[in-house]
Structure formats: structure tokens, C-alpha cells
Amino acid sequence: MEQVMRNTLLWLSRNRRAERWARRFGFRLGAGRFVPGESLEDAVRAVEQLHRRGLAATLDHLGEFVDRADEARQAADFCVRTLERFADLPYDVYLSVKLTQLGLDIDEDLCMENMRKIVARARDTGRFVRIDMEDYAHNEVTLAIYRKLHAEFGTEHIGTVIQAYLYKSADDIRALAPLKPNLRLVKGAYKEPPSVAYPEKRDVDENYKRIIDLQLQSGGKTAIATHDEAIIRWAKERVRELHVPDERWEFQMLYGIRPQLQEALAREGYKVRIYVPFGEDWYGYFMRRLAERPANVGFVLKSLVKA
């Protein structure tokens, strides 16, 4: 039953009619648990609060699958403004971007133009940009664009994401290893067929450990993005065994999920970075978070009753 619910929520995350219905209720659905707000200033306040708790941040202005060039350029301009807003603030902040929001499905050259503008501003302001990994259909082109941008801007200003549920991910890390890349390693949140992705959680977990181990030994920076305490315990031990310097790895978690665990790790002295999504296009992200733990649908229903 839980798998049926998960599949339904993932389908709804891409359903425009359901999105229009959800927007009628706005944050009364409970999206505020995972998304601090719709404006840049909402994001600034969230980063300030995280900083006071000893946590770093990576910002994501929500949006994906843009199909108009003007919207893609507007999204790029907003990313630049976000970098500029934090330029003089004393917070440890990255920027995460999705290539489909920046025009990838319209024209790859347009997407590259937008990405160069964003990463150039990140370089000028001393910040870092992470290219999020989307569904499997965009996997190879995302890695290709990452390689091009890495050649232009280097590891200090650009990184990307590898998803453990894909069979190909260990090979991708081996292929990227000569670049000493900065990679965020995740389990994966999109629904993919068993022809390309592990269908069983236990296999995803084992592959996650495998790619963490590969990346820790690559010489590049490793962001271990998980709330799974068994994986976290394993990662702590593996880092000690490999003598990985503190500056070469960190934990990453999602805004609003396991905040006590986030703070506990920070108190233990680990670097913890929180993924902070914001913006008006919150619906798809919100539904994917519900799909990861369908039991959370209960708090949505309670929110509607209280509204």
C-alpha cells in the first residue's frame, strides 16, 4: 500500500491539474514544513536561522521543466540576484540549480549561456553552484554540461549530484574522478523504471555506500545527503578509516526534515549543510517530499481541516 501511495504522489507531482488545485490552498497544505517561503527574503531569514543553529545552507529557487526561453532567462537572472543578495552576508551558502529551469529542454546552448552567467557571478562573489540531478532522461546531458563548466570554472565554483538508485552511478563517479569533482550523493527521488534504477531499497542503500566510498577516495569533495541514521553511522566510520580531512566532506539534509538530527551532528563537530528550497513553484518539490514518506500525508490532511 505504501508503494502505491508513493507512486501516486510522484504522479501527482507532475500533474498540472493537481498543482492548480494545490495552489488554491497555498502553504495551508503544510508546505511550510519543507519550504520556508516564496520570496528571496524568506530564504534569507531561513539561512539566518540555520546559521544561528550552526548549520550551513544551499539555496534552491524552485522550478523545473521550463518551456519558454524568456522564463529560462528570468530564472537565470533570479539566480544571479540571489548570489548578489548573499555576497556581503557572513553565511556559508551554496546555490543549487536545475538545468530544466534554465532552458535545457528548449535549447542546450541557451542553458549553457544561462549557466555561464550564474557560475561567473558565483566566482565573482566567492560562492559555489551545484547542478541538481533531475530525472534519468536528463542525466547524461547534465553530466556533459557539468564537465564543460568544470573546464571553464573549476571545482571551486561548480559541482553536481549523483543518484544512488541508478545502476550507472558508480561508473559515473569513476569517470569523473580525474576532475576531483565536488559531488552531492543522494539516493534519488524520481520514479524510474527497473531498466535503469534499482527497484529495491536495500539495493539502493548498498549502492549508496558504494558510491560514497568511491567519492571519498577520489580526492574530490563529498556531500553525503541523507537522513538515514544507519548510513550516517556507516559514513562516520568510513571517513575515520580513510582519514578523510574534514574540509573534504560534509553531511547534507533537507530543510524541515530531522532538525534534531541536523543539530546533533553539528554539535558533534560535523559540517552539516541544509538544502533550502524557496519560491512560488513549490508544489512539485512538496509532493516529492511526501512521496519519500507517505505517512506525512496525514499532516497535510490535518492542515486542510484546520484551514
C-alpha positions, 0 to 999 in steps of 0.5 A: 500500500505504501508503494502505491501511495508513493507512486501516486504522489510522484504522479501527482507531482507532475500533474498540472491539474493537481498543482492548480488545485494545490495552489488554491490552498497555498502553504495551508497544505503544510508546505511550510514544513519543507519550504520556508517561503516564496520570496528571496527574503524568506530564504534569507531569514531561513539561512539566518536561522540555520546559521544561528543553529550552526548549520550551513545552507544551499539555496534552491529557487524552485522550478523545473521543466521550463518551456519558454526561453524568456522564463529560462532567462528570468530564472537565470537572472533570479539566480544571479540576484540571489548570489548578489543578495548573499555576497556581503552576508557572513553565511556559508551558502551554496546555490543549487540549480536545475538545468530544466529551469534554465532552458535545457529542454528548449535549447542546450546552448541557451542553458549553457549561456544561462549557466555561464552567467550564474557560475561567473557571478558565483566566482565573482562573489566567492560562492559555489553552484551545484547542478541538481540531478533531475530525472534519468532522461536528463542525466547524461546531458547534465553530466556533459554540461557539468564537465564543460563548466568544470573546464571553464570554472573549476571545482571551486565554483561548480559541482553536481549530484549523483543518484544512488538508485541508478545502476550507472552511478558508480561508473559515473563517479569513476569517470569523473574522478580525474576532475576531483569533482565536488559531488552531492550523493543522494539516493534519488527521488524520481520514479524510474523504471527497473531498466535503469534504477534499482527497484529495491531499497536495500539495493539502493542503500548498498549502492549508496555506500558504494558510491560514497566510498568511491567519492571519498577516495577520489580526492574530490569533495563529498556531500553525503545527503541523507537522513538515514541514521544507519548510513550516517553511522556507516559514513562516520566510520568510513571517513575515520578509516580513510582519514578523510580531512574534514574540509573534504566532506560534509553531511547534507539534509533537507530543510524541515526534515530531522532538525534534531538530527541536523543539530546533533551532528553539528554539535558533534563537530560535523559540517552539516549543510541544509538544502533550502528550497524557496519560491512560488513553484513549490508544489512539485518539490512538496509532493516529492517530499511526501512521496519519500514518506507517505505517512506525512500525508496525514499532516497535510490532511490535518492542515486542510481541516484546520484551514 
